[in-house]
């Protein structure tokens, strides 16, 4: 049974390490957005190249993150986490020295591979290390500081872009990794890596190999569909063929997972109605957030007229709210359950995005931009930690890596599709980010789409997510949406996460 206490020195080191690693990946998901106009100007790139600068990272991250979680469960979560941190730092160095757009996009794809190794491992390490009584608060702190990493990205990116240059947006990851790796090796206990029984006492699954075919098909489906969405304005047979091939790869992925004895994505994990519902909420929420953070940094620079640093600083209120309130949000969800936070949070985010419609030419920061970001930040505080805890609590501890991987894959895939699809849905041309009036009109339409996705997520949470009985240990709990699973043989029953 996990016994590390959050108040102990080791508990603080575990939390620091996992926050640094996952925060590095989360930071990179958003830090690039504010640098896009400068990257486009420096590399003479159109909007499609800017989309791929974001999406090349997301394709490999979303496509391989399930495999990353399974590798950690099988070979050791700390070991795979450390490999992921080192890989991510090396790819970041390549991004920082990229001589052209092609190399930058390829390096971003390599970054996503590193992110797929370290991201599920960071959360699984928390789940496997901390005592059940401290796990909810630890998850809340992890979510809060990770959210800060994502939210502070635009500010850090703006400061770097206006200072030493956009390449330092990527080079910054190297010193972070140099701190993270030795701390992990010295202070974080290993978990997983020991198959014993159906799933392995340490979290490893007893199987003879890994579902490489599933990983390749999943990543290929995302890449082809993304390519079709980005190239759709040009039309032609290539777009139709890539779109059809992407859908075919998605179907092949589902069939492969259903037939393999050792699938990367075991279909039986969706027997938990709670797990399925929370991942549907994740798809809606992170599609909206991915689209918002991609476009908001451009809107503030292209339309409102901010510098890169000012645009990044403008988004800091969400960071402050996440830092101050996320841990308490996790504790609240422990007491009242996930349904209310996962219903109210997306609605607050939707309201914040609609308020951003006021951020047009000549907008006042205090009257137009700040209120929108405060409401958005409150929504993120309300939903992020409870969403994470609900996902982890809907499966057994032995499947923590898999559950984390599924949820992260859903979040990244949703953001990926949003970044690819919103310019198409809103009529944003290839040179739109150089034309303020055209971009402003498209941004307004995009915020409507994002708010609609958030309302859909809130509706799913209200209709399906439930708080289970306090001591639900029956096998049918998973099918009925319980947040606990029966203990493995010889394992003490686990305390419900909320």
PyMOL commands that set and color helices and strands:
alter all, ss='L'
color gray80, all
select helices_A, chain A and resi 9-31+33-43+47-75+77-96+101-129+132-162+168-187+212-234+237-259+267-271+273-302+308-314+316-336+338-358+365-393+397-425+432-434+436-464+476-479
alter helices_A, ss='H'
color red, helices_A
deselect
rebuild
show_as cartoon
